[in-house]
Amino acid sequence: MTLRRINPAELSPPTGFSHAVTATGSRLVLLAGQTALDGTGRVVGESLPEQFGTALTNLLTALRAAGGTPADLARVTVYTTDVAGYRACATELGRIWRRLAGRDYPAMAVVGVVRLWDEAAAVELDGLAVLE
C-alpha cells in the first residue's frame, strides 16, 4: 500500500492535514464515526480535547482491528458541535493527534454540526484507510 501526500506550493501551508492524498492498495477500510464513548457506552471527557483524544483512540482501535495503522489513513472527517472551541484548542488537538497517530497526516475536514448522535459528544471522527 502506498499513500502519497500532496501539498501544492500554490496552496496555503497545511497544518495538521494534507491537501490531497493518493492511495494505491487492495483493501479499503471505511471507519464509522467514533465519539468519546468508553467500553460501557458512556461519553467520557468534559473538554473537547479530552473527547477528541478518546474519539481518535476509538477510531485507531477500529483501524488496528481491521489490520491498519495510523499511517494508512487517507481521509478523516471531524464533526464538532463547537467549531470556535475546536479552533481555540487546535494546538492542543494537534499534540494529541501527533501523540496517537504520528505525523503522517491524512486529507482532513472539520465540519460544524448542530449535535451528534450522542448528545453529550462534542466531537466525532470518521475515516477511510487503504491497506495492502
Summary of the structure (lengths in Angstrom):
residues: 132
radius of gyration: 14.4
end to end distance: 4.5
largest distance: 46.9
contacts: 392
relative contact order: 0.28
helix: 30%
strand: 33%
